[in-house]
Amino acid sequence: MHRFRIDASAEPQSFLRVMGQFAQRAIVPVATEMRVDGDRMRIEVDARDLPPAQAALIAAKLREAVAVTGVELDHRAPQA
């Protein structure tokens, strides 16, 4: 499982742009969470069964997205 932690500006399109990167690849995340704190937004996305290269590509594309200010990618052991 991969967890993406995305920091973005708290703008109406930020969440949709992030989720669009997954939708374009027909990936349905197993979990998402979004929090707004002032003018910042933190989005966390868990995706299962992604090859490491594909997860890295998504992270790179997210870093290029408008309003995204940071992306972290972690590999997590699947939970039973």
C-alpha positions in Angstrom: 0.0 0.0 0.0 1.2 3.5 -0.7 0.2 6.6 1.2 0.4 10.0 -0.6 0.5 13.1 1.7 -0.2 16.2 -0.3 0.0 19.8 0.9 -1.9 22.3 -1.2 -3.5 25.7 -1.2 -7.0 25.6 0.3 -8.7 26.3 -3.0 -11.8 24.7 -4.3 -10.0 22.9 -7.2 -7.1 21.5 -5.1 -8.8 18.3 -3.9 -10.2 17.6 -7.4 -6.9 18.1 -9.1 -5.3 15.6 -6.7 -8.0 13.0 -7.1 -7.9 13.5 -10.9 -4.4 12.1 -11.0 -5.8 8.8 -9.7 -9.0 8.9 -11.8 -6.9 9.3 -15.0 -5.3 6.0 -14.2 -8.5 4.2 -13.1 -7.2 3.9 -9.5 -9.8 3.9 -6.8 -8.1 4.8 -3.5 -8.9 2.7 -0.5 -8.9 5.8 1.8 -8.8 9.5 1.5 -8.7 12.3 4.1 -8.6 16.0 3.6 -8.2 18.7 6.2 -8.1 22.5 5.8 -6.2 24.7 8.2 -6.4 28.4 7.2 -5.1 28.7 3.7 -3.5 25.3 3.6 -5.0 21.9 2.8 -3.6 18.5 3.7 -4.8 15.5 1.6 -3.9 11.9 2.4 -4.6 9.2 -0.1 -4.0 5.4 0.4 -3.8 3.3 -2.7 -3.3 -0.4 -2.9 -1.6 -2.7 -5.5 0.4 0.1 -7.2 3.8 -0.9 -8.6 6.4 1.4 -7.0 7.2 3.0 -10.4 3.6 4.0 -10.9 3.3 5.4 -7.4 6.5 7.5 -8.0 5.0 8.7 -11.3 1.8 9.8 -9.6 3.8 11.6 -6.9 5.8 13.4 -9.6 2.7 14.4 -11.4 1.1 15.7 -8.2 4.2 17.8 -7.5 3.6 19.5 -10.9 -0.1 20.3 -10.2 -1.3 23.8 -9.7 -1.8 24.7 -6.0 0.2 21.7 -4.8 3.1 22.8 -2.5 4.4 19.4 -1.4 4.1 15.7 -1.8 5.4 12.8 0.3 5.1 9.2 -0.7 5.4 6.3 1.8 5.2 2.6 1.2 3.1 0.9 4.0 2.7 -2.7 4.8 -0.9 -3.9 4.0 -3.1 -4.1 7.1 -4.8 -7.4 7.8 
